[in-house]
Amino acid sequence: MRLTLRTNLAARVLMFCGVNTDQTVRSSEIAEATNASGNHLSQVIHKLQQFGYVETRRGRGGGLMLARKPEAISIGALFRDFEAEVPFTECFDAANNNCPLIETCRLNTYIKKALDAFYSELDEVTLADLVKDNCGLIELLDLNPANGVSCDRSRQASAAE
C-alpha cells in the first residue's frame, strides 16, 4: 500500500499549520520546510481549503491557517478525502473495472476489510496527536522559535506510545 503524494503533502501542510497555530503562513515557507514542490503544494492547499481544513487569504499578508482546531482534524478523514479519487484496486473502480473475476472474486471483500481497519485506526488520530509535544517536529517547523511553542520533552515519549 502506498499513499499518494497529495495525501502525504496534505499531512505535511496540516502539521506545519498545526505547529504554527494562530498565525498565517505562506506556502513558500511550507514548501521550504517540508521539501515540497511549490506547484504540488498549491494544488494540495487548494484541496485542503475546499475540504475545510484550512482558510486561505490572497495578496499582501496572505497565506493560510487552520480552519479548525488541531483536535478537530481527523487524520483518517484527511486520508479518505485525499485518497477517494484514486481507487485502491481496480475492483473498487466501477467506471474502469475490466477484471473478469469481479463477480466471483472474494479478494476485494478482504481488501475492503483491511482498508476499513486502516482508516478506523487513523480515525482515532487527530492533528493535535501528531504535533503536540513532538519536539523534533516543532524544532523543524516552528516559524517563531523565540516565541516558544511549548515542547515538553518528558511528555514526548509517552505521547508517541
C-alpha positions in Angstrom: 0.0 0.0 0.0 1.3 3.4 -0.8 -0.3 6.8 -0.1 -0.5 9.4 -2.9 1.9 12.3 -2.9 -1.0 14.6 -2.4 -2.1 12.9 0.8 1.5 13.0 2.1 1.7 16.7 1.3 -1.7 17.4 2.8 -0.4 15.9 6.1 2.8 18.0 5.9 0.8 21.2 5.3 -1.5 20.5 8.3 1.4 19.6 10.5 3.1 22.8 9.6 0.0 24.8 10.3 -0.6 22.8 13.5 2.8 23.8 14.8 2.3 27.4 13.7 -1.3 27.7 15.0 -3.0 31.1 15.2 -0.8 32.6 12.5 -0.9 32.9 8.8 1.8 31.0 7.0 2.9 31.2 3.4 3.0 28.3 1.0 6.7 29.1 0.2 7.5 28.6 3.9 5.8 25.3 4.0 7.5 24.2 0.7 10.9 25.1 2.1 10.4 23.4 5.4 8.8 20.2 4.0 10.9 19.8 0.9 7.8 20.1 -1.4 7.3 21.4 -4.9 5.5 24.7 -4.9 3.2 23.6 -7.7 2.1 20.4 -6.0 1.7 22.3 -2.7 -0.6 24.9 -4.3 -2.9 22.1 -5.6 -2.9 20.4 -2.2 -3.6 23.7 -0.4 -6.5 24.4 -2.8 -8.0 21.0 -2.0 -7.4 21.5 1.8 -9.3 24.7 1.5 -12.1 23.1 -0.4 -12.4 20.3 2.2 -12.5 22.9 5.0 -9.2 22.1 6.7 -7.5 25.5 6.0 -8.6 29.1 5.3 -6.6 31.0 2.7 -6.1 34.7 2.0 -4.7 36.2 -1.1 -2.5 39.2 -1.5 -0.1 41.1 0.8 -0.2 39.4 4.2 -2.0 36.5 2.7 -1.4 32.8 3.3 -3.2 30.1 5.1 -4.0 28.9 8.5 -6.0 26.0 10.1 -9.8 26.4 9.7 -10.4 24.2 12.7 -8.6 23.4 16.0 -6.0 20.6 15.6 -8.1 18.4 18.0 -10.9 18.6 15.5 -8.9 17.4 12.4 -9.1 13.6 12.0 -6.2 12.1 10.1 -8.5 9.3 8.9 -10.9 11.8 7.4 -8.0 13.7 5.8 -6.7 10.5 4.2 -10.1 9.5 3.0 -10.7 12.9 1.4 -7.4 12.8 -0.5 -7.4 9.1 -1.4 -11.0 9.0 -2.5 -10.1 10.0 -6.1 -7.7 7.0 -6.5 -9.3 3.6 -6.1 -7.1 1.2 -4.1 -7.6 -1.5 -6.7 -9.4 -2.0 -10.0 -12.2 -3.8 -8.0 -13.2 -0.5 -6.4 -13.3 1.5 -9.6 -16.7 1.0 -11.0 -16.0 3.1 -14.1 -12.8 1.4 -15.1 -13.1 -2.2 -13.8 -12.2 -4.7 -16.5 -11.5 -7.6 -14.3 -13.3 -10.7 -15.4 -13.3 -12.1 -11.9 -15.3 -9.3 -10.3 -18.5 -11.3 -9.9 -16.8 -14.3 -8.1 -13.6 -12.9 -6.5 -13.5 -12.7 -2.8 -10.3 -10.8 -2.5 -12.0 -7.4 -2.8 -14.0 -8.2 0.3 -10.8 -8.8 2.3 -9.1 -5.8 0.9 -12.1 -3.6 1.9 -11.9 -5.0 5.4 -8.2 -4.2 5.6 -8.8 -0.7 4.3 -11.6 -0.2 6.8 -9.3 -1.3 9.6 -6.6 1.1 8.3 -8.9 4.1 8.2 -10.5 3.1 11.5 -7.1 3.3 13.2 -6.4 6.7 11.6 -9.8 7.9 12.7 -8.5 7.8 16.3 -5.6 10.2 15.4 -6.0 13.9 15.3 -3.6 16.6 14.1 -3.1 17.5 17.7 -1.8 14.0 18.3 0.8 14.5 15.6 2.1 17.9 16.7 1.6 18.2 20.5 4.8 17.7 22.4 6.5 16.5 19.2 9.7 18.4 20.0 11.6 17.3 16.8 8.7 18.4 14.6 8.3 21.7 16.4 12.0 22.4 16.1 11.8 21.7 12.3 8.6 23.6 11.5 8.2 26.4 14.1 8.4 29.8 12.3 9.0 31.7 15.6 11.1 29.6 17.9 11.8 32.6 20.1 8.1 32.7 20.9 8.5 29.2 22.0 5.7 26.8 21.1 5.9 24.7 24.3 7.5 21.4 24.0 7.7 19.2 27.0 10.3 16.6 26.1 9.3 14.4 29.1 5.8 14.1 27.6 7.1 13.4 24.1 8.0 9.8 24.7 4.6 9.0 26.3 2.7 10.7 23.5 4.3 8.5 20.9 3.2 5.3 22.6 
